[in-house]
Amino acid sequence: MRFIITAQAGAQEAGGGAEAAFDEKLFAAYMAFNEEMHQAGVLVASEGLNPAARGARVAVSQGARQLVDGPFAESKELVGGFYIIDVPSLEEAIQWALRAPCGMGSDDVLDIRPLTGAGDIPPELLAIIRSVAPTWSASVWQARGPAASSKP
């Protein structure tokens, strides 16, 4: 099963205050953790996200899209980074998250959520997906192995 572990600020960081000074040892701990997960064969992807001020937000209302200016009011809810891991169970995903370094300014809370696989999608929707997006769906589910590509 694939899981995404997202990192965001904890309650004590909710004010969106000044960025903390760069900590080289903490950064090295993150990279060592990435290497450990890679060596264990569970890491699919891991990225940090730049501050929200360097991004954009598009809002959709009644089908109309418009660019919404920042800064974002609820900075505590912004994701600071993520890991995508492929492990057999939620319990194993939790064990990896419990070992993850924290403290780069926006990662005091780690959320763990399963990613949707083909087995989670009703057969009638799978048929639509395979019909409308055949190359994309084949590439996604083939990359995830036989369990993800089989019909529910």
CNS distance restraints for C-alpha pairs under 8 A (distance, minus, plus):
assign (resid   1 and name CA) (resid  86 and name CA) 5.47 0.50 0.50
assign (resid   1 and name CA) (resid  87 and name CA) 5.49 0.50 0.50
assign (resid   1 and name CA) (resid  88 and name CA) 5.47 0.50 0.50
assign (resid   1 and name CA) (resid  89 and name CA) 6.43 0.50 0.50
assign (resid   1 and name CA) (resid 114 and name CA) 7.19 0.50 0.50
assign (resid   1 and name CA) (resid 115 and name CA) 7.69 0.50 0.50
assign (resid   2 and name CA) (resid  84 and name CA) 6.83 0.50 0.50
assign (resid   2 and name CA) (resid  85 and name CA) 5.59 0.50 0.50
assign (resid   2 and name CA) (resid  86 and name CA) 4.32 0.50 0.50
assign (resid   2 and name CA) (resid  87 and name CA) 6.35 0.50 0.50
assign (resid   2 and name CA) (resid 114 and name CA) 5.90 0.50 0.50
assign (resid   2 and name CA) (resid 115 and name CA) 5.53 0.50 0.50
assign (resid   3 and name CA) (resid  84 and name CA) 5.67 0.50 0.50
assign (resid   3 and name CA) (resid  85 and name CA) 5.43 0.50 0.50
assign (resid   3 and name CA) (resid  86 and name CA) 6.40 0.50 0.50
assign (resid   3 and name CA) (resid  87 and name CA) 7.70 0.50 0.50
assign (resid   3 and name CA) (resid  90 and name CA) 7.83 0.50 0.50
assign (resid   3 and name CA) (resid  93 and name CA) 6.97 0.50 0.50
assign (resid   3 and name CA) (resid 112 and name CA) 6.55 0.50 0.50
assign (resid   3 and name CA) (resid 113 and name CA) 5.44 0.50 0.50
assign (resid   3 and name CA) (resid 114 and name CA) 4.22 0.50 0.50
assign (resid   3 and name CA) (resid 115 and name CA) 5.32 0.50 0.50
assign (resid   4 and name CA) (resid  82 and name CA) 6.71 0.50 0.50
assign (resid   4 and name CA) (resid  83 and name CA) 5.69 0.50 0.50
assign (resid   4 and name CA) (resid  84 and name CA) 4.49 0.50 0.50
assign (resid   4 and name CA) (resid  85 and name CA) 6.50 0.50 0.50
assign (resid   4 and name CA) (resid 111 and name CA) 7.88 0.50 0.50
assign (resid   4 and name CA) (resid 112 and name CA) 5.78 0.50 0.50
assign (resid   4 and name CA) (resid 113 and name CA) 5.45 0.50 0.50
assign (resid   4 and name CA) (resid 114 and name CA) 6.31 0.50 0.50
assign (resid   4 and name CA) (resid 115 and name CA) 6.60 0.50 0.50
assign (resid   5 and name CA) (resid  82 and name CA) 5.46 0.50 0.50
assign (resid   5 and name CA) (resid  83 and name CA) 5.11 0.50 0.50
assign (resid   5 and name CA) (resid  84 and name CA) 6.35 0.50 0.50
assign (resid   5 and name CA) (resid  85 and name CA) 7.92 0.50 0.50
assign (resid   5 and name CA) (resid  97 and name CA) 7.23 0.50 0.50
assign (resid   5 and name CA) (resid 110 and name CA) 6.18 0.50 0.50
assign (resid   5 and name CA) (resid 111 and name CA) 5.39 0.50 0.50
assign (resid   5 and name CA) (resid 112 and name CA) 4.49 0.50 0.50
assign (resid   5 and name CA) (resid 113 and name CA) 6.58 0.50 0.50
assign (resid   6 and name CA) (resid  79 and name CA) 6.30 0.50 0.50
assign (resid   6 and name CA) (resid  80 and name CA) 7.43 0.50 0.50
assign (resid   6 and name CA) (resid  81 and name CA) 5.92 0.50 0.50
assign (resid   6 and name CA) (resid  82 and name CA) 4.39 0.50 0.50
assign (resid   6 and name CA) (resid  83 and name CA) 6.60 0.50 0.50
assign (resid   6 and name CA) (resid 110 and name CA) 5.45 0.50 0.50
assign (resid   6 and name CA) (resid 111 and name CA) 5.21 0.50 0.50
assign (resid   6 and name CA) (resid 112 and name CA) 6.68 0.50 0.50
assign (resid   7 and name CA) (resid  79 and name CA) 5.62 0.50 0.50
assign (resid   7 and name CA) (resid  80 and name CA) 5.43 0.50 0.50
assign (resid   7 and name CA) (resid  81 and name CA) 5.34 0.50 0.50
assign (resid   7 and name CA) (resid  82 and name CA) 6.01 0.50 0.50
assign (resid   7 and name CA) (resid 106 and name CA) 6.82 0.50 0.50
assign (resid   7 and name CA) (resid 107 and name CA) 4.50 0.50 0.50
assign (resid   7 and name CA) (resid 108 and name CA) 6.87 0.50 0.50
assign (resid   7 and name CA) (resid 109 and name CA) 5.71 0.50 0.50
assign (resid   7 and name CA) (resid 110 and name CA) 4.66 0.50 0.50
assign (resid   7 and name CA) (resid 111 and name CA) 6.64 0.50 0.50
assign (resid   8 and name CA) (resid  76 and name CA) 6.69 0.50 0.50
assign (resid   8 and name CA) (resid  77 and name CA) 6.50 0.50 0.50
assign (resid   8 and name CA) (resid  78 and name CA) 6.08 0.50 0.50
assign (resid   8 and name CA) (resid  79 and name CA) 4.78 0.50 0.50
assign (resid   8 and name CA) (resid  80 and name CA) 5.26 0.50 0.50
assign (resid   8 and name CA) (resid  81 and name CA) 7.42 0.50 0.50
assign (resid   8 and name CA) (resid 106 and name CA) 4.96 0.50 0.50
assign (resid   8 and name CA) (resid 107 and name CA) 4.36 0.50 0.50
assign (resid   8 and name CA) (resid 108 and name CA) 6.13 0.50 0.50
assign (resid   8 and name CA) (resid 109 and name CA) 5.38 0.50 0.50
assign (resid   8 and name CA) (resid 110 and name CA) 6.62 0.50 0.50
assign (resid   9 and name CA) (resid  13 and name CA) 5.70 0.50 0.50
assign (resid   9 and name CA) (resid  14 and name CA) 6.62 0.50 0.50
assign (resid   9 and name CA) (resid  76 and name CA) 5.16 0.50 0.50
assign (resid   9 and name CA) (resid  77 and name CA) 7.06 0.50 0.50
assign (resid   9 and name CA) (resid  78 and name CA) 7.61 0.50 0.50
assign (resid   9 and name CA) (resid  79 and name CA) 7.85 0.50 0.50
assign (resid   9 and name CA) (resid  80 and name CA) 7.63 0.50 0.50
assign (resid   9 and name CA) (resid 105 and name CA) 7.06 0.50 0.50
assign (resid   9 and name CA) (resid 106 and name CA) 4.16 0.50 0.50
assign (resid   9 and name CA) (resid 107 and name CA) 4.93 0.50 0.50
assign (resid   9 and name CA) (resid 108 and name CA) 5.18 0.50 0.50
assign (resid   9 and name CA) (resid 109 and name CA) 6.04 0.50 0.50
assign (resid  10 and name CA) (resid  14 and name CA) 6.61 0.50 0.50
assign (resid  10 and name CA) (resid  76 and name CA) 6.92 0.50 0.50
assign (resid  10 and name CA) (resid 106 and name CA) 7.41 0.50 0.50
assign (resid  10 and name CA) (resid 107 and name CA) 6.98 0.50 0.50
assign (resid  10 and name CA) (resid 108 and name CA) 4.79 0.50 0.50
assign (resid  10 and name CA) (resid 109 and name CA) 5.45 0.50 0.50
assign (resid  11 and name CA) (resid  76 and name CA) 7.37 0.50 0.50
assign (resid  13 and name CA) (resid  17 and name CA) 7.25 0.50 0.50
assign (resid  13 and name CA) (resid  76 and name CA) 6.85 0.50 0.50
assign (resid  13 and name CA) (resid 105 and name CA) 7.92 0.50 0.50
assign (resid  13 and name CA) (resid 106 and name CA) 7.57 0.50 0.50
assign (resid  14 and name CA) (resid  74 and name CA) 7.77 0.50 0.50
assign (resid  14 and name CA) (resid  75 and name CA) 6.75 0.50 0.50
assign (resid  14 and name CA) (resid  76 and name CA) 4.67 0.50 0.50
assign (resid  15 and name CA) (resid  75 and name CA) 7.56 0.50 0.50
assign (resid  15 and name CA) (resid  76 and name CA) 7.34 0.50 0.50
assign (resid  16 and name CA) (resid  75 and name CA) 5.94 0.50 0.50
assign (resid  16 and name CA) (resid  76 and name CA) 6.95 0.50 0.50
assign (resid  19 and name CA) (resid 105 and name CA) 6.61 0.50 0.50
assign (resid  20 and name CA) (resid 104 and name CA) 7.54 0.50 0.50
assign (resid  20 and name CA) (resid 105 and name CA) 6.09 0.50 0.50
assign (resid  22 and name CA) (resid 104 and name CA) 7.86 0.50 0.50
assign (resid  23 and name CA) (resid  27 and name CA) 6.21 0.50 0.50
assign (resid  23 and name CA) (resid 104 and name CA) 7.85 0.50 0.50
assign (resid  24 and name CA) (resid  28 and name CA) 6.12 0.50 0.50
assign (resid  25 and name CA) (resid  29 and name CA) 6.26 0.50 0.50
assign (resid  26 and name CA) (resid  30 and name CA) 6.45 0.50 0.50
assign (resid  26 and name CA) (resid 101 and name CA) 7.50 0.50 0.50
assign (resid  26 and name CA) (resid 103 and name CA) 7.56 0.50 0.50
assign (resid  26 and name CA) (resid 104 and name CA) 7.47 0.50 0.50
assign (resid  27 and name CA) (resid  31 and name CA) 6.44 0.50 0.50
assign (resid  27 and name CA) (resid 104 and name CA) 7.72 0.50 0.50
assign (resid  28 and name CA) (resid  32 and name CA) 6.06 0.50 0.50
assign (resid  29 and name CA) (resid  33 and name CA) 6.13 0.50 0.50
assign (resid  29 and name CA) (resid 101 and name CA) 6.45 0.50 0.50
assign (resid  30 and name CA) (resid  34 and name CA) 6.25 0.50 0.50
assign (resid  30 and name CA) (resid 100 and name CA) 7.49 0.50 0.50
assign (resid  30 and name CA) (resid 101 and name CA) 5.82 0.50 0.50
assign (resid  31 and name CA) (resid  35 and name CA) 6.17 0.50 0.50
assign (resid  32 and name CA) (resid  36 and name CA) 6.09 0.50 0.50
assign (resid  33 and name CA) (resid  37 and name CA) 6.24 0.50 0.50
assign (resid  33 and name CA) (resid 100 and name CA) 6.71 0.50 0.50
assign (resid  33 and name CA) (resid 101 and name CA) 7.38 0.50 0.50
assign (resid  34 and name CA) (resid  38 and name CA) 6.07 0.50 0.50
assign (resid  34 and name CA) (resid  43 and name CA) 7.38 0.50 0.50
assign (resid  34 and name CA) (resid  46 and name CA) 7.40 0.50 0.50
assign (resid  35 and name CA) (resid  39 and name CA) 5.98 0.50 0.50
assign (resid  36 and name CA) (resid  40 and name CA) 6.13 0.50 0.50
assign (resid  37 and name CA) (resid  41 and name CA) 6.28 0.50 0.50
assign (resid  37 and name CA) (resid  42 and name CA) 5.56 0.50 0.50
assign (resid  37 and name CA) (resid  43 and name CA) 5.22 0.50 0.50
assign (resid  38 and name CA) (resid  42 and name CA) 6.07 0.50 0.50
assign (resid  38 and name CA) (resid  43 and name CA) 4.98 0.50 0.50
assign (resid  38 and name CA) (resid  44 and name CA) 7.87 0.50 0.50
assign (resid  42 and name CA) (resid  85 and name CA) 5.20 0.50 0.50
assign (resid  42 and name CA) (resid  86 and name CA) 4.95 0.50 0.50
assign (resid  42 and name CA) (resid  87 and name CA) 6.05 0.50 0.50
assign (resid  43 and name CA) (resid  83 and name CA) 7.30 0.50 0.50
assign (resid  43 and name CA) (resid  84 and name CA) 6.26 0.50 0.50
assign (resid  43 and name CA) (resid  85 and name CA) 4.62 0.50 0.50
assign (resid  43 and name CA) (resid  86 and name CA) 6.50 0.50 0.50
assign (resid  44 and name CA) (resid  83 and name CA) 7.59 0.50 0.50
assign (resid  44 and name CA) (resid  84 and name CA) 5.30 0.50 0.50
assign (resid  44 and name CA) (resid  85 and name CA) 5.25 0.50 0.50
assign (resid  44 and name CA) (resid  86 and name CA) 6.66 0.50 0.50
assign (resid  45 and name CA) (resid  82 and name CA) 7.98 0.50 0.50
assign (resid  45 and name CA) (resid  83 and name CA) 5.74 0.50 0.50
assign (resid  45 and name CA) (resid  84 and name CA) 5.06 0.50 0.50
assign (resid  45 and name CA) (resid  85 and name CA) 7.08 0.50 0.50
assign (resid  46 and name CA) (resid  81 and name CA) 7.55 0.50 0.50
assign (resid  46 and name CA) (resid  82 and name CA) 5.61 0.50 0.50
assign (resid  46 and name CA) (resid  83 and name CA) 4.33 0.50 0.50
assign (resid  46 and name CA) (resid  84 and name CA) 6.27 0.50 0.50
assign (resid  47 and name CA) (resid  81 and name CA) 5.56 0.50 0.50
assign (resid  47 and name CA) (resid  82 and name CA) 5.63 0.50 0.50
assign (resid  47 and name CA) (resid  83 and name CA) 6.76 0.50 0.50
assign (resid  48 and name CA) (resid  80 and name CA) 6.01 0.50 0.50
assign (resid  48 and name CA) (resid  81 and name CA) 3.94 0.50 0.50
assign (resid  48 and name CA) (resid  82 and name CA) 6.44 0.50 0.50
assign (resid  49 and name CA) (resid  79 and name CA) 7.30 0.50 0.50
assign (resid  49 and name CA) (resid  80 and name CA) 5.17 0.50 0.50
assign (resid  49 and name CA) (resid  81 and name CA) 5.07 0.50 0.50
assign (resid  50 and name CA) (resid  54 and name CA) 6.67 0.50 0.50
assign (resid  50 and name CA) (resid  55 and name CA) 7.80 0.50 0.50
assign (resid  50 and name CA) (resid  80 and name CA) 7.34 0.50 0.50
assign (resid  51 and name CA) (resid  55 and name CA) 7.31 0.50 0.50
assign (resid  51 and name CA) (resid  80 and name CA) 7.66 0.50 0.50
assign (resid  52 and name CA) (resid  56 and name CA) 7.41 0.50 0.50
assign (resid  52 and name CA) (resid  70 and name CA) 7.86 0.50 0.50
assign (resid  52 and name CA) (resid  71 and name CA) 7.17 0.50 0.50
assign (resid  52 and name CA) (resid  72 and name CA) 7.05 0.50 0.50
assign (resid  52 and name CA) (resid  75 and name CA) 7.91 0.50 0.50
assign (resid  52 and name CA) (resid  78 and name CA) 7.63 0.50 0.50
assign (resid  53 and name CA) (resid  70 and name CA) 6.66 0.50 0.50
assign (resid  53 and name CA) (resid  71 and name CA) 5.92 0.50 0.50
assign (resid  53 and name CA) (resid  72 and name CA) 7.78 0.50 0.50
assign (resid  56 and name CA) (resid  67 and name CA) 7.36 0.50 0.50
assign (resid  56 and name CA) (resid  68 and name CA) 7.31 0.50 0.50
assign (resid  56 and name CA) (resid  69 and name CA) 7.12 0.50 0.50
assign (resid  56 and name CA) (resid  70 and name CA) 7.35 0.50 0.50
assign (resid  57 and name CA) (resid  67 and name CA) 5.96 0.50 0.50
assign (resid  57 and name CA) (resid  68 and name CA) 5.41 0.50 0.50
assign (resid  57 and name CA) (resid  69 and name CA) 6.96 0.50 0.50
assign (resid  57 and name CA) (resid  70 and name CA) 7.68 0.50 0.50
assign (resid  58 and name CA) (resid  65 and name CA) 6.46 0.50 0.50
assign (resid  58 and name CA) (resid  66 and name CA) 5.52 0.50 0.50
assign (resid  58 and name CA) (resid  67 and name CA) 4.52 0.50 0.50
assign (resid  58 and name CA) (resid  68 and name CA) 5.64 0.50 0.50
assign (resid  59 and name CA) (resid  65 and name CA) 5.66 0.50 0.50
assign (resid  59 and name CA) (resid  66 and name CA) 5.49 0.50 0.50
assign (resid  59 and name CA) (resid  67 and name CA) 6.33 0.50 0.50
assign (resid  59 and name CA) (resid  68 and name CA) 6.28 0.50 0.50
assign (resid  60 and name CA) (resid  64 and name CA) 5.46 0.50 0.50
assign (resid  60 and name CA) (resid  65 and name CA) 4.53 0.50 0.50
assign (resid  60 and name CA) (resid  66 and name CA) 6.63 0.50 0.50
assign (resid  61 and name CA) (resid  65 and name CA) 6.64 0.50 0.50
assign (resid  74 and name CA) (resid  78 and name CA) 7.29 0.50 0.50
assign (resid  76 and name CA) (resid 106 and name CA) 7.91 0.50 0.50
assign (resid  79 and name CA) (resid 106 and name CA) 7.65 0.50 0.50
assign (resid  80 and name CA) (resid 106 and name CA) 5.44 0.50 0.50
assign (resid  80 and name CA) (resid 107 and name CA) 6.37 0.50 0.50
assign (resid  81 and name CA) (resid 107 and name CA) 7.71 0.50 0.50
assign (resid  85 and name CA) (resid  93 and name CA) 7.46 0.50 0.50
assign (resid  87 and name CA) (resid  92 and name CA) 6.42 0.50 0.50
assign (resid  87 and name CA) (resid  93 and name CA) 6.49 0.50 0.50
assign (resid  88 and name CA) (resid  92 and name CA) 6.88 0.50 0.50
assign (resid  89 and name CA) (resid  93 and name CA) 6.48 0.50 0.50
assign (resid  90 and name CA) (resid  94 and name CA) 6.12 0.50 0.50
assign (resid  90 and name CA) (resid 114 and name CA) 7.70 0.50 0.50
assign (resid  91 and name CA) (resid  95 and name CA) 6.34 0.50 0.50
assign (resid  92 and name CA) (resid  96 and name CA) 6.41 0.50 0.50
assign (resid  93 and name CA) (resid  97 and name CA) 6.27 0.50 0.50
assign (resid  93 and name CA) (resid 112 and name CA) 7.33 0.50 0.50
assign (resid  94 and name CA) (resid  98 and name CA) 6.10 0.50 0.50
assign (resid  94 and name CA) (resid 112 and name CA) 7.23 0.50 0.50
assign (resid  95 and name CA) (resid  99 and name CA) 6.65 0.50 0.50
assign (resid  96 and name CA) (resid 100 and name CA) 6.47 0.50 0.50
assign (resid  97 and name CA) (resid 110 and name CA) 7.10 0.50 0.50
assign (resid  97 and name CA) (resid 112 and name CA) 7.86 0.50 0.50
assign (resid 102 and name CA) (resid 107 and name CA) 5.70 0.50 0.50
assign (resid 102 and name CA) (resid 108 and name CA) 6.04 0.50 0.50
assign (resid 103 and name CA) (resid 107 and name CA) 5.91 0.50 0.50
assign (resid 103 and name CA) (resid 108 and name CA) 6.41 0.50 0.50
assign (resid 116 and name CA) (resid 120 and name CA) 5.99 0.50 0.50
assign (resid 116 and name CA) (resid 121 and name CA) 7.67 0.50 0.50
assign (resid 117 and name CA) (resid 121 and name CA) 7.05 0.50 0.50
assign (resid 117 and name CA) (resid 141 and name CA) 7.71 0.50 0.50
assign (resid 117 and name CA) (resid 148 and name CA) 5.67 0.50 0.50
assign (resid 118 and name CA) (resid 126 and name CA) 7.20 0.50 0.50
assign (resid 118 and name CA) (resid 141 and name CA) 7.14 0.50 0.50
assign (resid 118 and name CA) (resid 148 and name CA) 5.28 0.50 0.50
assign (resid 118 and name CA) (resid 149 and name CA) 6.04 0.50 0.50
assign (resid 118 and name CA) (resid 150 and name CA) 6.94 0.50 0.50
assign (resid 118 and name CA) (resid 151 and name CA) 6.71 0.50 0.50
assign (resid 118 and name CA) (resid 152 and name CA) 7.10 0.50 0.50
assign (resid 119 and name CA) (resid 147 and name CA) 7.68 0.50 0.50
assign (resid 119 and name CA) (resid 148 and name CA) 6.23 0.50 0.50
assign (resid 119 and name CA) (resid 149 and name CA) 7.78 0.50 0.50
assign (resid 119 and name CA) (resid 150 and name CA) 6.99 0.50 0.50
assign (resid 119 and name CA) (resid 151 and name CA) 6.24 0.50 0.50
assign (resid 119 and name CA) (resid 152 and name CA) 4.69 0.50 0.50
assign (resid 120 and name CA) (resid 152 and name CA) 7.24 0.50 0.50
assign (resid 121 and name CA) (resid 125 and name CA) 6.44 0.50 0.50
assign (resid 121 and name CA) (resid 126 and name CA) 6.27 0.50 0.50
assign (resid 121 and name CA) (resid 152 and name CA) 7.38 0.50 0.50
assign (resid 122 and name CA) (resid 126 and name CA) 6.31 0.50 0.50
assign (resid 122 and name CA) (resid 152 and name CA) 7.10 0.50 0.50
assign (resid 123 and name CA) (resid 127 and name CA) 6.21 0.50 0.50
assign (resid 123 and name CA) (resid 151 and name CA) 6.85 0.50 0.50
assign (resid 123 and name CA) (resid 152 and name CA) 6.65 0.50 0.50
assign (resid 124 and name CA) (resid 128 and name CA) 6.62 0.50 0.50
assign (resid 125 and name CA) (resid 129 and name CA) 6.19 0.50 0.50
assign (resid 126 and name CA) (resid 130 and name CA) 6.06 0.50 0.50
assign (resid 126 and name CA) (resid 151 and name CA) 7.94 0.50 0.50
assign (resid 127 and name CA) (resid 131 and name CA) 6.05 0.50 0.50
assign (resid 128 and name CA) (resid 132 and name CA) 5.98 0.50 0.50
assign (resid 129 and name CA) (resid 133 and name CA) 5.54 0.50 0.50
assign (resid 129 and name CA) (resid 134 and name CA) 7.07 0.50 0.50
assign (resid 129 and name CA) (resid 137 and name CA) 6.88 0.50 0.50
assign (resid 130 and name CA) (resid 134 and name CA) 4.59 0.50 0.50
assign (resid 130 and name CA) (resid 137 and name CA) 6.09 0.50 0.50
assign (resid 130 and name CA) (resid 138 and name CA) 7.70 0.50 0.50
assign (resid 133 and name CA) (resid 137 and name CA) 5.92 0.50 0.50
assign (resid 134 and name CA) (resid 138 and name CA) 6.03 0.50 0.50
assign (resid 135 and name CA) (resid 139 and name CA) 6.10 0.50 0.50
assign (resid 136 and name CA) (resid 140 and name CA) 6.16 0.50 0.50
assign (resid 137 and name CA) (resid 141 and name CA) 6.06 0.50 0.50
assign (resid 138 and name CA) (resid 142 and name CA) 5.71 0.50 0.50
assign (resid 138 and name CA) (resid 149 and name CA) 7.79 0.50 0.50
assign (resid 139 and name CA) (resid 143 and name CA) 6.02 0.50 0.50
assign (resid 140 and name CA) (resid 144 and name CA) 6.59 0.50 0.50
assign (resid 141 and name CA) (resid 145 and name CA) 6.61 0.50 0.50
assign (resid 141 and name CA) (resid 146 and name CA) 7.80 0.50 0.50
assign (resid 141 and name CA) (resid 148 and name CA) 5.47 0.50 0.50
assign (resid 141 and name CA) (resid 149 and name CA) 4.70 0.50 0.50
assign (resid 142 and name CA) (resid 146 and name CA) 6.94 0.50 0.50
assign (resid 142 and name CA) (resid 148 and name CA) 7.49 0.50 0.50
assign (resid 142 and name CA) (resid 149 and name CA) 6.06 0.50 0.50
assign (resid 144 and name CA) (resid 148 and name CA) 5.76 0.50 0.50
assign (resid 144 and name CA) (resid 149 and name CA) 7.36 0.50 0.50
assign (resid 145 and name CA) (resid 149 and name CA) 6.59 0.50 0.50
assign (resid 146 and name CA) (resid 150 and name CA) 6.17 0.50 0.50
